[in-house]
Structure formats: C-alpha cells, structure tokens
Amino acid sequence: MGTIQIQNLSFKYPNMVQNLFDQVNLQIDESWKLGLIGRNGRGKTTLFKIIQGQLSYQGEIITNLNFTYFPQEIKDKKQSAQEVALQIAGLEDYDLWQIQVEMAKLNLADEILLLPFQELSPGQQTKLQLAAMFTNQNDFQLLDEPTNHLDIQGRQTVEKYLQAKQGFIVISHDQQFLNKVIDHVISINRNDIKVYRGNFDTWQDNKAQQDEFELQEKKKLQKEIKKLKESAVKKENWSQQKEKDKYKKPGMENAKLDKGFIGSRAARVMKRAKQIEQRADNDVAAKEELLKNIEVEEPLRLNYQDDVHTKEILTVKDLQLNFDQKVLNKPLTFKMKKGEIVALVGVNGTGKSTFLKKLLQITAAQATGEYQFNKNLKVAYLSQDANELSGTISELAEEKDLSETDIFNNLRKLGFERELFHNRVETMSQGQKKKVALAITLLIPADFYIFDEPLNYLDVITRSQIIEVIKKYHPSMLVVEHDQTFIDEIADKKITFEPGNTIETDA
C-alpha cells in the first residue's frame, strides 16, 4: 500500500517573513479520496509542488507513489489540441483513440483536436487536459481545481471518474463536487493543518463547532481579564495611597506612624497587584492562539451607481457568433431590463464568454443578427482570466484611477495576506490574482456589471461574500457561471446556450 509521509515540513517563499508551513507532519494513504481545503494563499498548490519535488523545503517527504498533476502548463499553445493531449497522456499517435474515448465522456467533439490549443474555450481546454489525464490509471493524481471552467455535464463526468478511482488528492472550493467524491479532508487553516475523515460537510460541521468553542472561550477569557485588571487597579491604587501615608499630613504632626510597616505592606500589595496584572497578560498570551483559525467573513460593497434612466439595457435578436469560420451558437434572442441579473448558462464552447467580449468589443469574433447595447453604461468587467493583470497593486490602482487604500481594504475583507500587498500580481497564486481582480472590480463606479465565471479559483468564504454582495445591491448584471448553486441564488433569469435553440427560462 502506497503512502505519502510528510515529516517536519517547513517552507516559505523568499519574500515571506513567516513560514507558509511550519513543522508539518502528515501521513496520507493512497486509498484516500482526499480533498485539500483552505482559503486562497494558504499553500494548497504549493504543497502539491513540494510533494512532486519541484520546490526546496526543510523536513522530509517519503513516498513510493508516482504522481500525475492537473493542470499541466502548456508552453506552446499554438500546437494542435491533438499534440497537446498526446503529450500530456504520454501516448503515441496510434493510441489517440484512448483520449477520444475519454473526450466522448466529456462531450468533447473529435473535431477540436485539429484546432490550435489556444483557440479552444477555457472549458474545452480543461476538458481536453482531463481526457488526457483520465487515460492514466496507474499514477496517483494531484488535481488542482479540476472543475474550473467546466459546464455541469463536465463536472458530472469528473465526479463519476473520481468516484470510481481508488485514491487521489483534489483541490477544490466546489462544495457539491467535494461532497460527492472525497472521504478525507486536509484543512489548511490560518494557524494549523488538520485531517478529518469524511466529506466537505463533515469538515464544515467540525469547523463550525470548533469556531463556536473558541468564541465562547474568548468571551469567558474577556470576563476573567476584566475582573483581574479591575482587582489589580484597586490594589495598585491602595498601595500608592499607603505609600503617601508614610508622611505626615498637616494637622498630624503629633501622630505616630510606623513608616516601615506601612511601606512594607504597600510594597506587598503593589507586588500582588503586579502579579495579578501579569496573570492577566499571561492569560491573554495563553489564549491568543484561540481565534487564529476563525475565518472572518466581512461584507463587501459594490460601487453601484444606478444612473441608467432607460428601462431596457440590452436587446438581442437572432444573434449568432462566429469564430474562425465556426458557428458557436444557434440564434439567440432575449431582452434585458434595468435591475435584472441575467445568467448565461450552457455547455462549454457555445460562445457565452465570447458574447460578453463582443459586447465589450474585445474579441475578433464575428456576429450575425442584431444586438443593441446601451453605450452610455458605465461597465465593470470581471474577466475569467486573472492572468491578464500585471504589476503591483499600487500600479494597478494608478492605472484604474482607484484608491490604493480602498483596494487594500477590499483585499483584507477577502482574507488576503498583508505581506502580499506590495508583491507583483504575476507572482501570486490563481486565487490571489482573482481576488485582486475582484477587489478592483468592486470599486469601479458602474451601473452595469459583466462577470465572467467569477467563482473560478476562489475559496468558499469568498464565494459566499460575492453572493451576499450581489443579493444586497441587486445591480444590473450579466454573468456567466457553471456553479448551479450560485446561479440559483442570484439570477432573475437564465439564458441557455445550446445546440439547436436558445431557451429563456425564469430563474
């Protein structure tokens, strides 16, 4: 039976003050269906790199397993999809059929194999990589956010694959997905790392109980400290008064005072007061670790202007999108009114993100049919690709004409580590990059929002914060997202992109 033994693991990146991992000890069995959970920036992807021997660290990792990592970095995206898939799977041309079998399960057409990899939609790129990985049944798989960009059918296929697999480690923030595929959890918390037997709900229940215990302990501690400090102040005041009494006051010239006795007693009381004060300080120090694992969920704010005076924002009639002589969708017709949140849903590759980019005039795709989009709208756009950002947060603030302090405040609400504030965005994890993009988008003065897969790479708490801020302000919004729970929570109407027709339904 294979294992991964992690002994006294310590690691930090060169720009870090404190260790990302500090004397970590874990033992992982290859039969575990393991979910790796934690807020963005806690080191989940880093742990994968360490396990694979890609980073230097202190401590020891002992394993007899061979690893396969998803997703692979595609260095030459101009290659055909077929070449990329064969390289990932480690197969020759005559074995392509094995990848095609897995592609069929993911509803991925063989025709895309002839296209350059870079021309595939993000969802199609994800599916192709997964299909190539699924051909490998021997290695222990490390899957980093495999449901990002995937439509509902694709997620269900990945679920079935992992349900039938003996063991793996998966990083994901998709609660429904994790509940269906894992039986163990490693939770990377603010202050420690814990292992749980069970699924996401098991971890969440345990976490809620632990948080409640820590909060109750904090309340008890605060009461104790208050009493101790009040007692210390009283004794110190008494001691100071008695020290003054050693000296005769006017009218007491003939009184006989035992200065030695009074001074000695005052000193003892003063010492006792200092001891009580020290005890209070010690209690604080002893308990200061308590609340370090409680994740703070602060409410976000949209800079929503609501200055649109027309009722209709967007009108679409018989619209079809064409890219590189390929029709992406069937004729699309719908209307969008002010104050509506409209979700575009459907399978990967049908032109949802392309449609958003067409509205923003940032795509070379062609369109037939008609669409009218209010040009006076102040639009805030959250791209699904946070890799488009570059530079420091200060540079981005200047570029976007936003307050650097306001961006930092938003990032703190999103659980962003302060020590990263002055790093270049290019050096951050995907989740951290997405949080920077989100923090900026929230601050842009806008009366219309376009969110393209806003949940990708974001942790559970941040996802909850996004849902709450959208529900609170209920702005005019067009959103593409494959997370069904998210859509059910926020959308007024769904527009479904699918072959053959486009269906409009009430949310």
C-alpha positions as CSV (number, residue, x, y, z in Angstrom):
1,M,0.0,0.0,0.0
2,G,1.4,3.4,-1.0
3,T,1.7,6.3,1.3
4,I,2.9,9.9,1.5
5,Q,4.7,10.6,4.7
6,I,5.4,14.3,5.5
7,Q,7.7,14.8,8.4
8,N,8.6,18.2,10.0
9,L,7.9,20.1,6.8
10,S,8.8,23.8,6.8
11,F,8.7,26.1,3.8
12,K,8.4,29.7,2.9
13,Y,9.0,31.7,-0.3
14,P,11.9,34.1,-0.3
15,N,9.7,37.2,0.1
16,M,7.9,35.8,3.1
17,V,8.5,36.8,6.7
18,Q,6.8,33.8,8.3
19,N,6.8,30.2,7.2
20,L,3.9,29.1,4.9
21,F,4.3,25.6,6.5
22,D,6.0,25.2,9.9
23,Q,6.9,21.7,11.2
24,V,4.0,20.0,9.5
25,N,3.6,16.2,10.0
26,L,1.1,14.2,7.8
27,Q,0.6,10.7,6.7
28,I,-1.6,10.1,3.6
29,D,-2.7,6.7,2.4
30,E,-3.0,6.1,-1.4
31,S,-6.5,4.8,-0.9
32,W,-7.8,8.1,0.5
33,K,-10.1,10.2,-1.7
34,L,-8.7,13.3,-0.3
35,G,-9.9,16.9,-0.5
36,L,-7.4,19.7,0.2
37,I,-9.3,22.7,1.6
38,G,-8.3,26.2,2.6
39,R,-8.6,29.9,1.8
40,N,-6.6,31.2,-1.2
41,G,-2.9,31.7,-0.5
42,R,-2.7,29.1,2.3
43,G,-0.3,26.9,0.2
44,K,-2.5,24.2,-1.3
45,T,-0.9,24.4,-4.8
46,T,2.5,24.9,-3.1
47,L,2.0,21.6,-1.2
48,F,1.4,19.8,-4.5
49,K,4.7,21.3,-5.9
50,I,6.6,20.2,-2.7
51,I,5.2,16.7,-2.9
52,Q,6.3,16.5,-6.6
53,G,9.8,17.7,-5.6
54,Q,9.5,21.0,-7.5
55,L,10.4,23.2,-4.5
56,S,13.2,23.1,-1.9
57,Y,12.0,22.7,1.7
58,Q,13.1,21.7,5.1
59,G,12.0,18.3,6.5
60,E,11.4,15.0,4.8
61,I,8.8,13.6,2.4
62,I,8.8,9.8,2.0
63,T,6.6,8.2,-0.7
64,N,6.6,5.2,-3.1
65,L,4.0,6.8,-5.4
66,N,4.3,8.2,-8.9
67,F,2.4,11.5,-9.4
68,T,0.4,13.0,-12.2
69,Y,-0.6,16.7,-11.9
70,F,-3.5,18.5,-13.3
71,P,-3.5,21.0,-15.0
72,Q,-0.3,20.8,-17.0
73,E,1.4,24.0,-18.1
74,I,1.1,24.2,-21.9
75,K,4.2,26.1,-23.0
76,D,3.3,26.2,-26.7
77,K,-0.4,26.9,-27.1
78,K,-0.1,27.2,-30.9
79,Q,0.2,23.4,-31.1
80,S,-2.8,21.5,-32.1
81,A,-5.1,20.2,-29.4
82,Q,-4.2,16.7,-30.5
83,E,-0.4,17.3,-30.0
84,V,-1.1,18.7,-26.5
85,A,-3.3,15.9,-25.5
86,L,-0.8,13.2,-26.6
87,Q,2.0,14.9,-24.8
88,I,0.0,15.1,-21.5
89,A,-1.1,11.5,-21.8
90,G,2.4,10.3,-22.8
91,L,0.9,8.4,-25.8
92,E,1.8,8.0,-29.5
93,D,-0.5,8.9,-32.4
94,Y,-1.8,5.3,-32.8
95,D,-3.1,5.5,-29.2
96,L,-5.1,8.6,-29.8
97,W,-8.3,6.6,-29.6
98,Q,-7.8,6.2,-25.8
99,I,-8.0,10.0,-25.4
100,Q,-11.0,10.1,-27.8
101,V,-12.9,7.7,-25.6
102,E,-12.4,10.0,-22.6
103,M,-13.3,13.0,-24.7
104,A,-16.6,11.5,-25.6
105,K,-17.5,11.1,-21.9
106,L,-16.8,14.8,-21.5
107,N,-19.0,15.7,-24.6
108,L,-15.9,17.0,-26.4
109,A,-16.1,16.6,-30.2
110,D,-13.1,15.0,-32.1
111,E,-13.1,18.0,-34.4
112,I,-11.4,20.2,-31.8
113,L,-8.3,18.0,-32.0
114,L,-7.4,19.7,-35.3
115,L,-7.6,23.2,-33.8
116,P,-4.7,25.1,-32.2
117,F,-5.0,24.6,-28.4
118,Q,-5.2,28.4,-27.9
119,E,-8.3,28.6,-30.0
120,L,-10.3,26.3,-27.6
121,S,-12.5,27.9,-25.0
122,P,-11.2,27.7,-21.4
123,G,-13.8,24.9,-20.7
124,Q,-12.7,22.9,-23.8
125,Q,-9.0,23.3,-22.8
126,T,-9.9,22.0,-19.3
127,K,-11.8,19.0,-20.7
128,L,-9.0,18.1,-23.1
129,Q,-6.5,18.0,-20.3
130,L,-8.8,15.9,-18.2
131,A,-9.4,13.5,-21.0
132,A,-5.7,13.0,-21.5
133,M,-5.2,12.5,-17.7
134,F,-8.1,10.0,-17.5
135,T,-6.1,7.6,-19.8
136,N,-3.6,7.2,-17.0
137,Q,-4.9,4.7,-14.4
138,N,-1.6,3.9,-12.7
139,D,-0.3,7.2,-11.2
140,F,-1.5,8.9,-8.0
141,Q,-3.3,12.0,-9.3
142,L,-3.0,15.5,-7.8
143,L,-5.9,17.6,-9.2
144,D,-5.8,21.3,-8.8
145,E,-9.2,22.9,-9.3
146,P,-10.4,20.4,-11.9
147,T,-14.0,21.9,-12.1
148,N,-12.9,25.4,-13.0
149,H,-14.5,26.4,-16.4
150,L,-16.4,23.1,-16.6
151,D,-20.1,23.0,-17.5
152,I,-22.5,20.9,-15.5
153,Q,-22.1,17.8,-17.7
154,G,-18.3,18.1,-17.5
155,R,-18.4,18.3,-13.7
156,Q,-20.6,15.2,-13.5
157,T,-18.2,13.3,-15.7
158,V,-15.3,14.2,-13.4
159,E,-17.4,13.2,-10.4
160,K,-18.0,9.7,-11.9
161,Y,-14.4,9.3,-12.7
162,L,-13.2,10.2,-9.2
163,Q,-15.9,8.1,-7.6
164,A,-14.6,5.0,-9.4
165,K,-10.9,5.8,-8.6
166,Q,-9.1,4.3,-5.6
167,G,-7.3,7.4,-4.3
168,F,-6.2,10.9,-5.2
169,I,-5.8,14.4,-3.8
170,V,-8.0,17.2,-5.2
171,I,-8.0,20.9,-4.5
172,S,-11.5,22.4,-5.0
173,H,-13.8,25.0,-3.5
174,D,-16.9,23.4,-5.0
175,Q,-18.9,22.1,-2.0
176,Q,-21.3,19.9,-4.0
177,F,-18.5,18.4,-6.0
178,L,-16.4,17.6,-2.9
179,N,-19.3,16.0,-1.1
180,K,-19.7,13.6,-3.9
181,V,-16.1,12.5,-4.4
182,I,-14.0,12.7,-1.2
183,D,-13.8,10.6,2.0
184,H,-11.0,12.5,3.8
185,V,-10.2,16.2,4.2
186,I,-6.9,18.0,4.9
187,S,-7.8,21.5,6.1
188,I,-5.0,24.2,5.8
189,N,-6.2,26.7,8.4
190,R,-4.9,30.1,9.5
191,N,-2.8,28.5,12.3
192,D,-2.6,24.8,11.8
193,I,-3.3,21.8,9.5
194,K,-5.9,19.2,10.4
195,V,-7.1,15.9,9.0
196,Y,-10.7,14.8,9.0
197,R,-12.4,11.6,8.0
198,G,-15.5,12.4,5.9
199,N,-16.5,14.9,3.1
200,F,-16.8,18.7,2.9
201,D,-19.9,18.8,5.1
202,T,-18.1,16.8,7.8
203,W,-15.3,19.3,7.8
204,Q,-17.7,22.3,7.8
205,D,-19.6,20.9,10.8
206,N,-16.4,20.3,12.7
207,K,-15.1,23.7,11.8
208,A,-18.3,25.4,13.0
209,Q,-18.2,23.5,16.3
210,Q,-14.6,24.5,16.8
211,D,-15.2,28.1,15.9
212,E,-18.1,28.3,18.4
213,F,-16.0,26.7,21.1
214,E,-13.2,29.3,20.5
215,L,-15.7,32.2,20.5
216,Q,-17.2,31.0,23.9
217,E,-13.7,30.6,25.3
218,K,-12.9,34.2,24.2
219,K,-16.0,35.6,26.0
220,K,-15.0,33.7,29.2
221,L,-11.4,35.0,28.9
222,Q,-12.5,38.6,28.4
223,K,-14.6,38.4,31.6
224,E,-11.8,36.9,33.6
225,I,-9.3,39.5,32.3
226,K,-11.7,42.4,33.1
227,K,-12.1,41.1,36.7
228,L,-8.3,40.6,37.1
229,K,-7.5,44.1,35.8
230,E,-10.1,45.7,38.0
231,S,-8.6,44.0,41.0
232,A,-5.1,44.9,40.0
233,V,-6.1,48.6,39.6
234,K,-7.7,48.7,43.1
235,K,-4.7,47.1,44.8
236,E,-2.3,49.4,42.9
237,N,-4.3,52.5,44.0
238,W,-4.4,51.3,47.6
239,S,-0.6,50.7,47.5
240,Q,0.1,54.2,46.2
241,Q,-2.2,55.8,48.8
242,K,-0.5,53.9,51.7
243,E,2.9,55.0,50.3
244,K,1.8,58.6,50.7
245,D,0.5,57.9,54.2
246,K,4.1,57.2,55.4
247,Y,4.5,61.0,55.5
248,K,2.5,63.1,58.0
249,K,-0.1,65.3,56.6
250,P,-0.9,68.8,58.0
251,G,-2.6,68.5,61.4
252,M,-1.0,65.1,62.0
253,E,2.4,66.3,63.3
254,N,1.9,64.5,66.7
255,A,0.7,61.2,65.1
256,K,2.9,58.3,65.5
257,L,3.3,56.4,62.1
258,D,5.2,53.1,61.6
259,K,6.7,54.1,58.2
260,G,8.4,50.7,57.9
261,F,5.2,48.8,58.4
262,I,3.2,50.9,56.1
263,G,5.9,50.9,53.4
264,S,6.4,47.1,53.7
265,R,2.7,46.4,53.4
266,A,2.3,48.8,50.5
267,A,5.1,47.1,48.7
268,R,3.5,43.7,49.2
269,V,0.2,45.0,47.9
270,M,1.9,46.6,44.9
271,K,3.7,43.3,44.2
272,R,0.4,41.5,44.4
273,A,-1.2,44.0,42.0
274,K,1.7,43.5,39.6
275,Q,1.2,39.7,39.9
276,I,-2.5,40.0,39.1
277,E,-1.7,42.2,36.1
278,Q,0.9,39.7,34.9
279,R,-1.6,36.9,35.3
280,A,-4.0,38.7,33.1
281,D,-1.2,39.2,30.5
282,N,-0.3,35.5,30.7
283,D,-3.9,34.5,30.2
284,V,-4.1,36.6,27.1
285,A,-0.8,35.1,25.8
286,A,-2.0,31.6,26.6
287,K,-5.3,32.1,24.7
288,E,-4.0,34.3,21.9
289,E,-3.8,31.3,19.5
290,L,-7.6,30.6,20.0
291,L,-9.1,32.8,17.3
292,K,-6.4,32.4,14.7
293,N,-8.3,29.6,12.9
294,I,-11.6,31.5,12.8
295,E,-12.1,32.8,9.2
296,V,-13.6,36.3,9.1
297,E,-16.3,36.9,6.6
298,E,-16.7,40.7,6.2
299,P,-19.4,42.2,3.9
300,L,-18.3,43.6,0.6
301,R,-19.6,46.7,-1.1
302,L,-20.3,47.5,-4.8
303,N,-19.7,50.9,-6.1
304,Y,-23.1,50.7,-7.9
305,Q,-24.2,54.0,-9.4
306,D,-27.7,53.1,-10.7
307,D,-27.7,56.1,-13.1
308,V,-29.3,54.4,-16.0
309,H,-32.6,56.1,-17.0
310,T,-33.8,53.7,-19.7
311,K,-35.6,50.5,-18.7
312,E,-34.0,48.3,-21.4
313,I,-30.3,47.7,-21.2
314,L,-29.8,45.0,-23.8
315,T,-31.8,43.7,-26.8
316,V,-30.6,40.6,-28.7
317,K,-32.4,39.2,-31.8
318,D,-31.3,36.1,-33.8
319,L,-27.7,36.6,-32.8
320,Q,-25.1,34.0,-33.8
321,L,-21.4,34.2,-33.0
322,N,-18.8,33.0,-35.5
323,F,-15.1,32.5,-34.8
324,D,-12.6,31.2,-37.4
325,Q,-15.5,30.2,-39.7
326,K,-17.1,28.2,-36.9
327,V,-20.6,29.0,-35.7
328,L,-20.5,28.9,-31.9
329,N,-24.2,29.1,-31.1
330,K,-27.7,28.8,-32.5
331,P,-29.8,32.0,-33.0
332,L,-30.1,33.8,-29.7
333,T,-33.0,36.2,-28.8
334,F,-33.7,37.9,-25.4
335,K,-34.1,41.2,-23.7
336,M,-32.6,42.5,-20.5
337,K,-34.1,45.2,-18.3
338,K,-32.5,47.6,-15.8
339,G,-32.1,45.9,-12.4
340,E,-32.1,42.4,-13.8
341,I,-29.4,39.8,-13.1
342,V,-29.2,37.6,-16.2
343,A,-27.2,34.4,-16.1
344,L,-25.8,32.9,-19.4
345,V,-25.6,29.1,-19.0
346,G,-24.9,26.1,-21.2
347,V,-22.2,23.7,-22.3
348,N,-18.6,24.8,-22.9
349,G,-17.7,26.2,-26.3
350,T,-21.1,27.7,-27.2
351,G,-20.0,31.3,-27.1
352,K,-21.1,32.6,-23.7
353,S,-17.8,34.3,-22.8
354,T,-17.4,35.3,-26.5
355,F,-20.8,37.1,-26.3
356,L,-19.6,39.1,-23.3
357,K,-16.4,40.1,-25.0
358,K,-18.5,41.0,-28.1
359,L,-20.5,43.5,-26.0
360,L,-17.2,44.9,-24.7
361,Q,-15.7,44.9,-28.2
362,I,-12.6,43.0,-27.1
363,T,-12.9,39.9,-29.5
364,A,-12.3,39.3,-33.1
365,A,-15.4,37.0,-33.3
366,Q,-18.0,37.9,-35.9
367,A,-21.7,38.2,-35.2
368,T,-24.8,37.9,-37.3
369,G,-28.3,39.0,-36.3
370,E,-28.9,42.1,-34.1
371,Y,-27.9,43.3,-30.7
372,Q,-28.4,46.8,-29.1
373,F,-26.3,47.6,-26.0
374,N,-26.7,50.9,-24.2
375,K,-23.4,52.7,-25.0
376,N,-23.8,55.1,-22.1
377,L,-23.5,52.4,-19.5
378,K,-20.5,52.5,-17.1
379,V,-19.4,48.9,-17.2
380,A,-17.4,47.0,-14.6
381,Y,-16.0,43.8,-16.2
382,L,-14.6,40.8,-14.2
383,S,-12.8,38.5,-16.6
384,Q,-12.5,34.8,-16.1
385,D,-8.7,35.2,-16.8
386,A,-7.0,36.9,-13.9
387,N,-3.6,36.4,-15.6
388,E,-4.4,39.5,-17.7
389,L,-3.4,41.6,-14.7
390,S,0.2,42.6,-14.2
391,G,2.3,44.9,-12.0
392,T,1.9,45.8,-8.3
393,I,-1.4,46.7,-6.7
394,S,-0.2,50.3,-6.4
395,E,0.5,50.4,-10.2
396,L,-2.9,48.9,-10.9
397,A,-4.6,51.5,-8.6
398,E,-3.0,54.3,-10.6
399,E,-3.8,52.6,-13.9
400,K,-7.5,52.2,-12.9
401,D,-7.7,55.6,-11.2
402,L,-8.7,54.0,-7.9
403,S,-7.6,54.5,-4.3
404,E,-4.8,52.1,-3.3
405,T,-6.1,52.2,0.3
406,D,-9.6,51.1,-0.9
407,I,-8.1,48.2,-2.8
408,F,-6.1,47.1,0.2
409,N,-9.3,47.4,2.4
410,N,-11.2,45.2,0.0
411,L,-8.4,42.6,-0.1
412,R,-8.3,42.5,3.7
413,K,-12.0,41.7,3.6
414,L,-11.3,38.9,1.2
415,G,-8.8,37.3,3.5
416,F,-5.7,38.5,1.5
417,E,-2.4,38.3,3.4
418,R,-1.0,41.8,4.1
419,E,2.5,40.7,3.3
420,L,1.5,40.3,-0.3
421,F,0.2,43.8,-0.8
422,H,3.4,45.0,-2.4
423,N,4.1,41.9,-4.5
424,R,3.6,41.8,-8.3
425,V,0.4,40.2,-9.3
426,E,2.2,37.8,-11.7
427,T,3.9,36.1,-8.7
428,M,0.6,35.3,-6.9
429,S,-1.5,32.2,-6.9
430,Q,-4.5,32.0,-9.2
431,G,-6.9,32.5,-6.3
432,Q,-4.9,35.6,-5.1
433,K,-4.9,37.0,-8.6
434,K,-8.7,36.6,-8.9
435,K,-9.1,38.4,-5.5
436,V,-7.1,41.3,-6.8
437,A,-9.3,41.5,-9.9
438,L,-12.4,41.2,-7.7
439,A,-11.2,43.9,-5.3
440,I,-10.7,46.3,-8.2
441,T,-13.9,45.5,-10.0
442,L,-16.0,46.1,-6.8
443,L,-14.5,49.7,-6.6
444,I,-15.1,50.7,-10.2
445,P,-18.1,53.2,-10.5
446,A,-20.6,51.2,-12.6
447,D,-24.2,50.9,-13.4
448,F,-23.8,47.6,-15.2
449,Y,-21.7,44.6,-14.3
450,I,-20.3,41.8,-16.5
451,F,-18.9,38.9,-14.5
452,D,-17.4,36.0,-16.5
453,E,-17.0,32.9,-14.3
454,P,-16.4,35.0,-11.1
455,L,-16.1,31.9,-8.8
456,N,-13.1,30.3,-10.5
457,Y,-10.2,29.7,-8.0
458,L,-12.0,31.4,-5.2
459,D,-12.4,29.8,-1.7
460,V,-15.7,29.0,-0.1
461,I,-15.8,32.1,2.1
462,T,-15.1,34.5,-0.8
463,R,-17.8,32.8,-2.9
464,S,-20.3,33.4,-0.1
465,Q,-19.2,37.1,0.1
466,I,-19.8,37.5,-3.7
467,I,-23.3,36.0,-3.4
468,E,-24.2,38.3,-0.5
469,V,-22.9,41.5,-2.1
470,I,-24.8,40.7,-5.4
471,K,-28.0,40.0,-3.4
472,K,-27.6,43.1,-1.3
473,Y,-27.2,45.6,-4.2
474,H,-29.0,43.6,-6.9
475,P,-27.3,45.5,-9.8
476,S,-28.0,45.2,-13.5
477,M,-25.7,42.3,-14.2
478,L,-24.8,39.8,-16.9
479,V,-23.0,36.8,-15.6
480,V,-21.5,33.5,-16.9
481,E,-21.1,30.8,-14.3
482,H,-21.4,27.0,-14.2
483,D,-22.0,26.7,-10.4
484,Q,-25.7,25.9,-10.2
485,T,-26.0,26.9,-6.5
486,F,-24.6,30.4,-7.3
487,I,-27.0,30.8,-10.3
488,D,-30.0,29.7,-8.2
489,E,-29.0,32.2,-5.5
490,I,-28.5,35.4,-7.6
491,A,-30.2,35.1,-11.1
492,D,-33.5,36.6,-12.1
493,K,-33.4,34.9,-15.5
494,K,-31.3,32.3,-17.3
495,I,-30.4,32.3,-21.0
496,T,-29.3,28.9,-22.1
497,F,-26.9,28.5,-25.0
498,E,-27.3,25.1,-26.5
499,P,-27.2,23.5,-30.0
500,G,-30.4,23.8,-31.9
501,N,-32.1,26.6,-30.0
502,T,-31.8,29.1,-27.2
503,I,-34.2,28.8,-24.3
504,E,-35.2,31.6,-22.0
505,T,-36.5,30.4,-18.6
506,D,-37.3,32.1,-15.3
507,A,-34.6,31.6,-12.7
